[in-house]
Amino acid sequence: MSFIRSRKYLRFGLALFFATCAFSIALDTQMALSQEPIDDVLSPSEWQRVDGSVERALQWLGSRQQDDGSFPTQPQGQPGVTSLCVMAFLSHGHVPGEGPYGAQLLKAVEYIASRQKPSGLLTVVGPRGTTISRSVAFWTSNTVPYNHGMSGLLLSEVYAMGQVHRIENFEGTIEKALSATLTMQKWPKRFPAEQGGWRYLNSQRDYDSDLSVSGWQLMFLRSAKNAGFDVPQKPIDDAVGFVRNCFRPKFGAFLLHASDEDYRSRGMAGAGILALAHAGFHDAPEALQAGDWILRNDFRRYNTIIPFGQPDWPDDRYHYGAFNCTQAMYQLGGKYWQQFYPPMVRVLLENQQSDGSWQAERHQFDAKFGNAYTTALSVMTLGAPNQLLPIFQR
């Protein structure tokens, strides 16, 4: 029996497993299982192709792991990219310490946790002091919050699985990371609409919050709260308020900045829907309108960075957007999932490289992070219906 075709049985088994943890996902899982079968959106032969594609991709990722446990990328992308690679394995049923990739995943998690700075930041390149310095270079300022949010999310998801008892002070690592996230959220904002959000380390000349960074920090907070950590509700409520401020009814889409007139991308459309779903607003008017916008601006042209023919929209990242939008459309369900997922799958399968990986992003900044990054995102995109990562369960 292939993994994809047995997803419902595995999901049920993991629901029983997670029920022993410090958060309750059993009811959410039961609701997901009670929905119309997700397997119906693809034919049996297409699911088999997904099986083979994922297995080749995971084999390729496994072969690329470095001696220190990391997966290859620029130093400025660590340990965020390694965290995404581990999540790719988790999204298809592999866990640290068990199974064919168990030792590799445990080593990767140890690498991620060991990169924490005294301030609580989870990053390789970044300020080293006990407080978070905002006097850093532009490239460092941009990447640190992503590394921190992605890595914090991964650690809290793994913590909930109970597979990391061998890692010293793992709970304390997450608590320090939470403190850093809450500290960064409180930094002054020049515009009222940006309250509750996050952006880069140094103070930018234009905006103090953006939806892309904020989406990862909010996922980290929600995941840690679900895993039993003490996360106040107000920071989550404030973050959701910021997300809603990023929506523009005249476009039916979320923007990168709450104080901008137009800065659309597919990645931000998906990030906005996901953020509302994590707060319990699955069918919010903003989410439904953004879902319609995504259906009109699909991913059929592989690895394009300006999909709409608009020269002033240069910040669309294909694989990043595909990941966000696929998770978002699963949250919306119904026509959004049925119309979005099959063509998304077909494009990814058609463009997977012979070694099992996918191309690096074509975007001028994200290309530097390489194709372990984009392969991890693609594997999670294909695995969205598995619902094995608690943070993405509906």
C-alpha positions as a Markdown table, in Angstrom:
| # | Residue | x | y | z |
|---|---|---|---|---|
| 1 | Met | 0.0 | 0.0 | 0.0 |
| 2 | Ser | 1.5 | 3.4 | -1.0 |
| 3 | Phe | 1.9 | 6.1 | 1.6 |
| 4 | Ile | -0.4 | 8.6 | -0.1 |
| 5 | Arg | -3.2 | 6.1 | -0.6 |
| 6 | Ser | -2.9 | 5.1 | 3.1 |
| 7 | Arg | -2.8 | 8.7 | 4.4 |
| 8 | Lys | -6.2 | 8.5 | 6.1 |
| 9 | Tyr | -5.1 | 5.4 | 8.2 |
| 10 | Leu | -1.8 | 7.0 | 9.1 |
| 11 | Arg | -3.5 | 10.3 | 10.0 |
| 12 | Phe | -5.9 | 8.5 | 12.3 |
| 13 | Gly | -3.0 | 6.7 | 14.0 |
| 14 | Leu | -1.1 | 9.9 | 14.5 |
| 15 | Ala | -4.2 | 11.6 | 15.9 |
| 16 | Leu | -4.3 | 8.9 | 18.6 |
| 17 | Phe | -0.6 | 9.5 | 19.3 |
| 18 | Phe | -0.9 | 13.3 | 19.5 |
| 19 | Ala | -3.9 | 12.9 | 21.9 |
| 20 | Thr | -1.3 | 11.9 | 24.6 |
| 21 | Cys | 0.5 | 15.3 | 24.2 |
| 22 | Ala | -0.2 | 18.5 | 26.0 |
| 23 | Phe | -2.6 | 19.9 | 23.4 |
| 24 | Ser | -5.9 | 18.6 | 22.0 |
| 25 | Ile | -6.0 | 18.0 | 18.3 |
| 26 | Ala | -8.2 | 14.9 | 18.3 |
| 27 | Leu | -11.3 | 16.9 | 17.7 |
| 28 | Asp | -9.7 | 18.8 | 14.8 |
| 29 | Thr | -8.5 | 15.6 | 13.3 |
| 30 | Gln | -12.0 | 14.0 | 13.7 |
| 31 | Met | -13.5 | 17.0 | 11.9 |
| 32 | Ala | -10.9 | 16.7 | 9.1 |
| 33 | Leu | -11.7 | 13.0 | 8.7 |
| 34 | Ser | -15.5 | 13.7 | 8.6 |
| 35 | Gln | -15.1 | 16.0 | 5.6 |
| 36 | Glu | -15.5 | 14.8 | 2.0 |
| 37 | Pro | -12.6 | 12.4 | 1.2 |
| 38 | Ile | -9.6 | 14.4 | 0.0 |
| 39 | Asp | -8.4 | 11.5 | -2.1 |
| 40 | Asp | -11.2 | 12.2 | -4.6 |
| 41 | Val | -9.5 | 15.3 | -6.1 |
| 42 | Leu | -6.9 | 13.1 | -7.9 |
| 43 | Ser | -7.2 | 9.8 | -9.7 |
| 44 | Pro | -5.5 | 6.7 | -8.2 |
| 45 | Ser | -2.7 | 6.9 | -10.9 |
| 46 | Glu | -2.1 | 10.5 | -10.0 |
| 47 | Trp | -1.8 | 9.7 | -6.3 |
| 48 | Gln | 0.7 | 7.0 | -7.2 |
| 49 | Arg | 2.7 | 9.6 | -9.1 |
| 50 | Val | 2.6 | 11.8 | -6.1 |
| 51 | Asp | 3.9 | 8.9 | -4.0 |
| 52 | Gly | 6.9 | 8.4 | -6.3 |
| 53 | Ser | 7.6 | 12.1 | -6.6 |
| 54 | Val | 7.7 | 12.6 | -2.8 |
| 55 | Glu | 9.9 | 9.5 | -2.3 |
| 56 | Arg | 12.4 | 10.7 | -4.8 |
| 57 | Ala | 12.4 | 14.2 | -3.3 |
| 58 | Leu | 13.0 | 12.9 | 0.2 |
| 59 | Gln | 15.8 | 10.6 | -0.9 |
| 60 | Trp | 17.4 | 13.6 | -2.6 |
| 61 | Leu | 17.0 | 15.7 | 0.5 |
| 62 | Gly | 18.4 | 12.9 | 2.7 |
| 63 | Ser | 21.4 | 12.6 | 0.5 |
| 64 | Arg | 22.1 | 16.3 | 0.8 |
| 65 | Gln | 22.3 | 16.6 | 4.6 |
| 66 | Gln | 25.6 | 17.9 | 5.9 |
| 67 | Asp | 27.8 | 16.4 | 8.6 |
| 68 | Asp | 26.5 | 18.9 | 11.2 |
| 69 | Gly | 22.9 | 17.9 | 10.6 |
| 70 | Ser | 22.0 | 20.9 | 8.5 |
| 71 | Phe | 20.7 | 20.9 | 4.9 |
| 72 | Pro | 22.6 | 23.0 | 2.4 |
| 73 | Thr | 21.9 | 26.7 | 1.9 |
| 74 | Gln | 23.5 | 30.1 | 2.5 |
| 75 | Pro | 24.6 | 30.7 | 6.1 |
| 76 | Gln | 22.0 | 33.5 | 6.3 |
| 77 | Gly | 19.3 | 31.0 | 5.6 |
| 78 | Gln | 20.1 | 28.8 | 8.6 |
| 79 | Pro | 18.6 | 27.2 | 10.5 |
| 80 | Gly | 15.4 | 28.2 | 8.7 |
| 81 | Val | 16.0 | 26.1 | 5.6 |
| 82 | Thr | 17.0 | 23.1 | 7.7 |
| 83 | Ser | 13.7 | 23.5 | 9.6 |
| 84 | Leu | 11.7 | 23.5 | 6.4 |
| 85 | Cys | 13.5 | 20.4 | 5.3 |
| 86 | Val | 12.7 | 18.6 | 8.5 |
| 87 | Met | 9.0 | 19.7 | 8.2 |
| 88 | Ala | 9.0 | 18.2 | 4.7 |
| 89 | Phe | 9.8 | 14.8 | 6.2 |
| 90 | Leu | 7.3 | 15.3 | 9.0 |
| 91 | Ser | 4.6 | 16.1 | 6.5 |
| 92 | His | 4.9 | 12.6 | 5.1 |
| 93 | Gly | 5.0 | 10.7 | 8.3 |
| 94 | His | 8.7 | 10.5 | 9.2 |
| 95 | Val | 9.7 | 11.6 | 12.7 |
| 96 | Pro | 13.0 | 12.2 | 14.5 |
| 97 | Gly | 14.5 | 9.1 | 16.1 |
| 98 | Glu | 12.3 | 6.6 | 14.3 |
| 99 | Gly | 12.2 | 4.9 | 10.8 |
| 100 | Pro | 14.5 | 5.2 | 7.9 |
| 101 | Tyr | 15.2 | 8.9 | 8.3 |
| 102 | Gly | 14.9 | 9.0 | 12.1 |
| 103 | Ala | 18.6 | 9.4 | 12.9 |
| 104 | Gln | 19.1 | 12.1 | 10.3 |
| 105 | Leu | 16.0 | 14.1 | 11.5 |
| 106 | Leu | 17.1 | 13.9 | 15.1 |
| 107 | Lys | 20.5 | 15.2 | 14.1 |
| 108 | Ala | 18.9 | 18.1 | 12.2 |
| 109 | Val | 16.7 | 19.0 | 15.1 |
| 110 | Glu | 19.8 | 19.0 | 17.4 |
| 111 | Tyr | 21.5 | 21.3 | 14.9 |
| 112 | Ile | 18.5 | 23.7 | 14.9 |
| 113 | Ala | 18.2 | 23.9 | 18.7 |
| 114 | Ser | 22.0 | 24.4 | 19.1 |
| 115 | Arg | 22.0 | 27.5 | 16.9 |
| 116 | Gln | 20.1 | 29.6 | 19.4 |
| 117 | Lys | 21.7 | 32.9 | 20.5 |
| 118 | Pro | 21.8 | 34.1 | 24.1 |
| 119 | Ser | 18.9 | 36.4 | 23.2 |
| 120 | Gly | 16.7 | 33.5 | 22.3 |
| 121 | Leu | 17.0 | 34.1 | 18.5 |
| 122 | Leu | 17.2 | 30.9 | 16.4 |
| 123 | Thr | 19.7 | 32.0 | 13.7 |
| 124 | Val | 23.2 | 31.2 | 12.6 |
| 125 | Val | 24.0 | 34.8 | 11.3 |
| 126 | Gly | 22.7 | 37.4 | 13.7 |
| 127 | Pro | 23.3 | 39.5 | 16.8 |
| 128 | Arg | 25.1 | 37.5 | 19.5 |
| 129 | Gly | 24.3 | 39.4 | 22.7 |
| 130 | Thr | 21.8 | 38.6 | 25.4 |
| 131 | Thr | 19.5 | 41.3 | 24.0 |
| 132 | Ile | 18.4 | 41.6 | 20.4 |
| 133 | Ser | 20.5 | 44.3 | 18.7 |
| 134 | Arg | 18.8 | 46.1 | 15.9 |
| 135 | Ser | 22.1 | 47.5 | 14.6 |
| 136 | Val | 22.8 | 44.8 | 12.0 |
| 137 | Ala | 23.5 | 44.7 | 8.3 |
| 138 | Phe | 20.6 | 44.8 | 5.9 |
| 139 | Trp | 21.0 | 41.2 | 4.7 |
| 140 | Thr | 21.2 | 39.9 | 8.2 |
| 141 | Ser | 18.3 | 42.1 | 9.3 |
| 142 | Asn | 16.0 | 40.6 | 6.6 |
| 143 | Thr | 16.8 | 36.9 | 7.2 |
| 144 | Val | 17.0 | 36.6 | 11.0 |
| 145 | Pro | 13.2 | 36.8 | 11.7 |
| 146 | Tyr | 12.5 | 34.2 | 9.0 |
| 147 | Asn | 15.1 | 31.8 | 10.5 |
| 148 | His | 13.7 | 32.4 | 13.9 |
| 149 | Gly | 10.0 | 31.9 | 13.0 |
| 150 | Met | 10.5 | 28.8 | 10.9 |
| 151 | Ser | 12.8 | 27.2 | 13.4 |
| 152 | Gly | 10.6 | 28.1 | 16.4 |
| 153 | Leu | 7.7 | 26.5 | 14.6 |
| 154 | Leu | 9.6 | 23.3 | 13.8 |
| 155 | Leu | 10.9 | 22.9 | 17.3 |
| 156 | Ser | 7.4 | 23.4 | 18.9 |
| 157 | Glu | 5.9 | 20.9 | 16.4 |
| 158 | Val | 8.6 | 18.3 | 17.2 |
| 159 | Tyr | 8.2 | 19.0 | 20.9 |
| 160 | Ala | 4.5 | 18.1 | 20.7 |
| 161 | Met | 5.5 | 14.7 | 19.1 |
| 162 | Gly | 7.5 | 13.7 | 22.2 |
| 163 | Gln | 10.5 | 12.6 | 20.1 |
| 164 | Val | 13.2 | 14.9 | 21.5 |
| 165 | His | 13.7 | 13.8 | 25.1 |
| 166 | Arg | 17.4 | 13.2 | 24.2 |
| 167 | Ile | 18.0 | 16.9 | 23.4 |
| 168 | Glu | 19.1 | 18.8 | 26.5 |
| 169 | Asn | 16.9 | 21.7 | 27.7 |
| 170 | Phe | 14.7 | 21.5 | 24.6 |
| 171 | Glu | 11.7 | 23.0 | 26.4 |
| 172 | Gly | 13.9 | 25.9 | 27.6 |
| 173 | Thr | 15.1 | 26.5 | 24.0 |
| 174 | Ile | 11.5 | 27.0 | 22.9 |
| 175 | Glu | 10.6 | 29.2 | 25.9 |
| 176 | Lys | 13.6 | 31.5 | 25.1 |
| 177 | Ala | 12.6 | 31.6 | 21.4 |
| 178 | Leu | 9.0 | 32.6 | 22.4 |
| 179 | Ser | 10.4 | 35.4 | 24.5 |
| 180 | Ala | 12.4 | 36.7 | 21.6 |
| 181 | Thr | 9.3 | 36.6 | 19.3 |
| 182 | Leu | 7.2 | 38.5 | 21.8 |
| 183 | Thr | 10.0 | 41.1 | 22.3 |
| 184 | Met | 10.2 | 41.7 | 18.6 |
| 185 | Gln | 6.4 | 42.2 | 18.3 |
| 186 | Lys | 6.5 | 45.0 | 20.8 |
| 187 | Trp | 9.0 | 47.1 | 18.9 |
| 188 | Pro | 7.6 | 50.6 | 18.1 |
| 189 | Lys | 5.4 | 50.9 | 15.0 |
| 190 | Arg | 5.0 | 54.2 | 13.2 |
| 191 | Phe | 1.6 | 53.4 | 11.7 |
| 192 | Pro | -1.4 | 52.2 | 13.8 |
| 193 | Ala | -2.3 | 49.6 | 11.2 |
| 194 | Glu | 1.0 | 47.9 | 11.7 |
| 195 | Gln | 0.5 | 47.2 | 15.4 |
| 196 | Gly | 0.7 | 43.5 | 16.3 |
| 197 | Gly | 3.0 | 42.6 | 13.4 |
| 198 | Trp | 6.7 | 41.8 | 12.9 |
| 199 | Arg | 9.3 | 42.8 | 10.3 |
| 200 | Tyr | 13.1 | 42.9 | 10.1 |
| 201 | Leu | 15.6 | 43.5 | 12.9 |
| 202 | Asn | 16.8 | 47.0 | 12.0 |
| 203 | Ser | 14.3 | 49.8 | 11.7 |
| 204 | Gln | 13.3 | 50.2 | 8.1 |
| 205 | Arg | 12.6 | 53.5 | 6.3 |
| 206 | Asp | 9.3 | 52.3 | 5.0 |
| 207 | Tyr | 7.4 | 49.8 | 7.1 |
| 208 | Asp | 7.6 | 48.3 | 10.6 |
| 209 | Ser | 5.5 | 45.1 | 10.0 |
| 210 | Asp | 4.9 | 42.8 | 7.0 |
| 211 | Leu | 2.6 | 39.9 | 6.5 |
| 212 | Ser | 5.4 | 37.5 | 5.3 |
| 213 | Val | 7.5 | 37.7 | 8.5 |
| 214 | Ser | 4.4 | 38.0 | 10.7 |
| 215 | Gly | 2.8 | 34.8 | 9.3 |
| 216 | Trp | 5.8 | 32.7 | 10.5 |
| 217 | Gln | 5.9 | 34.3 | 13.9 |
| 218 | Leu | 2.1 | 33.8 | 14.4 |
| 219 | Met | 2.4 | 30.1 | 13.3 |
| 220 | Phe | 5.2 | 29.7 | 15.9 |
| 221 | Leu | 3.0 | 31.3 | 18.7 |
| 222 | Arg | 0.0 | 29.2 | 17.8 |
| 223 | Ser | 2.0 | 26.0 | 17.6 |
| 224 | Ala | 3.7 | 26.6 | 20.9 |
| 225 | Lys | 0.4 | 27.4 | 22.5 |
| 226 | Asn | -1.1 | 24.2 | 21.1 |
| 227 | Ala | 1.9 | 22.3 | 22.5 |
| 228 | Gly | 1.2 | 23.5 | 26.0 |
| 229 | Phe | 3.5 | 26.5 | 26.3 |
| 230 | Asp | 2.4 | 29.6 | 28.1 |
| 231 | Val | 1.6 | 32.0 | 25.2 |
| 232 | Pro | -0.7 | 35.0 | 26.1 |
| 233 | Gln | -3.7 | 35.4 | 23.9 |
| 234 | Lys | -3.2 | 39.2 | 23.4 |
| 235 | Pro | -0.1 | 38.9 | 21.2 |
| 236 | Ile | -2.0 | 36.4 | 19.0 |
| 237 | Asp | -5.1 | 38.7 | 18.8 |
| 238 | Asp | -2.9 | 41.7 | 18.0 |
| 239 | Ala | -1.2 | 39.7 | 15.2 |
| 240 | Val | -4.6 | 38.7 | 13.7 |
| 241 | Gly | -5.6 | 42.3 | 13.8 |
| 242 | Phe | -2.5 | 43.2 | 11.8 |
| 243 | Val | -3.3 | 40.5 | 9.3 |
| 244 | Arg | -6.8 | 41.8 | 8.7 |
| 245 | Asn | -5.3 | 45.3 | 8.2 |
| 246 | Cys | -3.3 | 43.9 | 5.3 |
| 247 | Phe | -6.5 | 42.9 | 3.4 |
| 248 | Arg | -7.8 | 45.2 | 0.6 |
| 249 | Pro | -11.4 | 44.7 | -0.4 |
| 250 | Lys | -10.9 | 46.5 | -3.8 |
| 251 | Phe | -8.5 | 43.7 | -4.8 |
| 252 | Gly | -9.9 | 40.8 | -2.8 |
| 253 | Ala | -6.4 | 40.0 | -1.6 |
| 254 | Phe | -3.9 | 40.5 | 1.2 |
| 255 | Leu | -1.0 | 42.9 | 0.8 |
| 256 | Leu | 2.5 | 42.5 | 2.2 |
| 257 | His | 2.1 | 45.8 | 4.2 |
| 258 | Ala | -0.9 | 47.1 | 6.1 |
| 259 | Ser | 0.1 | 50.7 | 5.3 |
| 260 | Asp | 0.5 | 50.2 | 1.5 |
| 261 | Glu | -2.0 | 50.7 | -1.3 |
| 262 | Asp | -0.9 | 47.7 | -3.4 |
| 263 | Tyr | 1.7 | 45.1 | -2.8 |
| 264 | Arg | 0.1 | 41.9 | -3.8 |
| 265 | Ser | 1.6 | 38.4 | -4.3 |
| 266 | Arg | 0.3 | 34.9 | -4.3 |
| 267 | Gly | 2.4 | 34.1 | -1.2 |
| 268 | Met | 0.8 | 36.9 | 0.8 |
| 269 | Ala | -2.7 | 35.8 | -0.3 |
| 270 | Gly | -2.0 | 32.4 | 1.1 |
| 271 | Ala | -0.3 | 33.7 | 4.2 |
| 272 | Gly | -3.4 | 35.9 | 5.1 |
| 273 | Ile | -5.8 | 33.0 | 4.7 |
| 274 | Leu | -3.6 | 30.7 | 6.8 |
| 275 | Ala | -3.2 | 33.3 | 9.6 |
| 276 | Leu | -7.0 | 33.7 | 9.9 |
| 277 | Ala | -7.4 | 30.0 | 9.9 |
| 278 | His | -5.0 | 29.6 | 12.7 |
| 279 | Ala | -7.1 | 32.1 | 14.7 |
| 280 | Gly | -10.2 | 30.1 | 14.0 |
| 281 | Phe | -11.6 | 32.3 | 11.2 |
| 282 | His | -11.7 | 29.6 | 8.4 |
| 283 | Asp | -14.6 | 31.2 | 6.5 |
| 284 | Ala | -13.9 | 34.8 | 7.1 |
| 285 | Pro | -15.0 | 37.1 | 4.2 |
| 286 | Glu | -11.4 | 38.2 | 3.7 |
| 287 | Ala | -10.3 | 34.6 | 3.4 |
| 288 | Leu | -13.0 | 33.6 | 0.9 |
| 289 | Gln | -12.2 | 36.6 | -1.3 |
| 290 | Ala | -8.5 | 35.9 | -1.2 |
| 291 | Gly | -9.3 | 32.3 | -2.1 |
| 292 | Asp | -11.1 | 33.5 | -5.2 |
| 293 | Trp | -8.2 | 35.8 | -6.0 |
| 294 | Ile | -5.8 | 32.8 | -5.8 |
| 295 | Leu | -8.0 | 30.8 | -8.2 |
| 296 | Arg | -7.7 | 33.6 | -10.7 |
| 297 | Asn | -4.0 | 33.8 | -10.3 |
| 298 | Asp | -2.9 | 30.2 | -10.3 |
| 299 | Phe | 0.5 | 28.5 | -10.5 |
| 300 | Arg | 0.3 | 26.8 | -13.9 |
| 301 | Arg | 3.3 | 28.7 | -15.2 |
| 302 | Tyr | 6.1 | 27.1 | -13.3 |
| 303 | Asn | 8.7 | 29.2 | -11.4 |
| 304 | Thr | 7.6 | 32.5 | -12.6 |
| 305 | Ile | 8.3 | 35.6 | -10.5 |
| 306 | Ile | 5.9 | 38.1 | -12.2 |
| 307 | Pro | 2.8 | 36.0 | -13.0 |
| 308 | Phe | 0.4 | 38.8 | -13.7 |
| 309 | Gly | 2.3 | 40.7 | -16.4 |
| 310 | Gln | 2.7 | 43.6 | -13.9 |
| 311 | Pro | 6.3 | 45.0 | -13.8 |
| 312 | Asp | 5.6 | 46.6 | -10.4 |
| 313 | Trp | 5.0 | 43.2 | -8.8 |
| 314 | Pro | 8.5 | 41.7 | -8.6 |
| 315 | Asp | 8.3 | 40.0 | -5.2 |
| 316 | Asp | 6.3 | 36.9 | -6.0 |
| 317 | Arg | 8.2 | 33.8 | -5.1 |
| 318 | Tyr | 6.8 | 30.7 | -6.9 |
| 319 | His | 7.6 | 27.8 | -4.5 |
| 320 | Tyr | 7.0 | 29.9 | -1.4 |
| 321 | Gly | 3.7 | 31.1 | -2.8 |
| 322 | Ala | 2.7 | 27.6 | -3.9 |
| 323 | Phe | 3.3 | 26.3 | -0.3 |
| 324 | Asn | 1.3 | 29.1 | 1.3 |
| 325 | Cys | -1.5 | 28.9 | -1.1 |
| 326 | Thr | -1.9 | 25.1 | -1.0 |
| 327 | Gln | -2.1 | 25.1 | 2.8 |
| 328 | Ala | -4.5 | 28.0 | 2.6 |
| 329 | Met | -6.8 | 26.4 | 0.0 |
| 330 | Tyr | -6.9 | 23.2 | 2.1 |
| 331 | Gln | -8.1 | 25.3 | 5.0 |
| 332 | Leu | -10.9 | 26.8 | 2.8 |
| 333 | Gly | -11.9 | 23.4 | 1.4 |
| 334 | Gly | -14.7 | 22.9 | -1.0 |
| 335 | Lys | -14.3 | 24.4 | -4.5 |
| 336 | Tyr | -11.1 | 26.1 | -3.4 |
| 337 | Trp | -9.3 | 22.9 | -2.7 |
| 338 | Gln | -11.0 | 21.0 | -5.6 |
| 339 | Gln | -10.0 | 23.6 | -8.2 |
| 340 | Phe | -6.6 | 24.5 | -6.9 |
| 341 | Tyr | -4.8 | 21.3 | -5.8 |
| 342 | Pro | -5.0 | 19.1 | -8.9 |
| 343 | Pro | -3.4 | 21.6 | -11.3 |
| 344 | Met | -0.9 | 22.5 | -8.6 |
| 345 | Val | 0.2 | 18.9 | -8.3 |
| 346 | Arg | 0.5 | 18.4 | -12.0 |
| 347 | Val | 2.7 | 21.4 | -12.4 |
| 348 | Leu | 5.0 | 20.2 | -9.7 |
| 349 | Leu | 5.2 | 16.7 | -11.0 |
| 350 | Glu | 5.9 | 17.9 | -14.5 |
| 351 | Asn | 8.7 | 20.1 | -13.3 |
| 352 | Gln | 10.5 | 17.9 | -10.8 |
| 353 | Gln | 14.1 | 17.4 | -11.9 |
| 354 | Ser | 15.5 | 14.0 | -12.6 |
| 355 | Asp | 17.4 | 13.9 | -9.3 |
| 356 | Gly | 14.2 | 14.4 | -7.3 |
| 357 | Ser | 14.7 | 18.1 | -6.6 |
| 358 | Trp | 13.0 | 21.3 | -7.9 |
| 359 | Gln | 14.7 | 24.4 | -9.3 |
| 360 | Ala | 15.8 | 27.2 | -7.0 |
| 361 | Glu | 13.6 | 30.2 | -6.8 |
| 362 | Arg | 14.1 | 32.6 | -9.7 |
| 363 | His | 13.6 | 35.6 | -7.4 |
| 364 | Gln | 16.8 | 37.7 | -7.2 |
| 365 | Phe | 17.0 | 37.3 | -3.4 |
| 366 | Asp | 15.6 | 33.8 | -2.8 |
| 367 | Ala | 17.7 | 32.1 | -5.5 |
| 368 | Lys | 20.6 | 32.2 | -3.1 |
| 369 | Phe | 18.9 | 29.8 | -0.8 |
| 370 | Gly | 19.2 | 26.9 | -3.3 |
| 371 | Asn | 17.0 | 24.0 | -4.1 |
| 372 | Ala | 17.0 | 22.2 | -0.8 |
| 373 | Tyr | 14.8 | 25.2 | 0.2 |
| 374 | Thr | 12.4 | 24.9 | -2.8 |
| 375 | Thr | 12.4 | 21.1 | -2.7 |
| 376 | Ala | 11.3 | 21.2 | 1.0 |
| 377 | Leu | 8.5 | 23.7 | 0.1 |
| 378 | Ser | 7.4 | 21.5 | -2.8 |
| 379 | Val | 7.3 | 18.3 | -0.7 |
| 380 | Met | 5.1 | 20.1 | 1.9 |
| 381 | Thr | 2.9 | 21.5 | -0.9 |
| 382 | Leu | 2.3 | 17.9 | -2.2 |
| 383 | Gly | 1.7 | 16.7 | 1.4 |
| 384 | Ala | -0.8 | 19.3 | 2.4 |
| 385 | Pro | -3.8 | 16.8 | 2.4 |
| 386 | Asn | -1.9 | 14.5 | 4.7 |
| 387 | Gln | -2.5 | 16.8 | 7.7 |
| 388 | Leu | 0.3 | 15.3 | 9.7 |
| 389 | Leu | 1.7 | 18.6 | 11.0 |
| 390 | Pro | -0.7 | 19.9 | 13.8 |
| 391 | Ile | -0.3 | 23.5 | 12.8 |
| 392 | Phe | -1.7 | 22.9 | 9.4 |
| 393 | Gln | -4.6 | 20.7 | 10.5 |
| 394 | Arg | -8.1 | 22.1 | 9.8 |
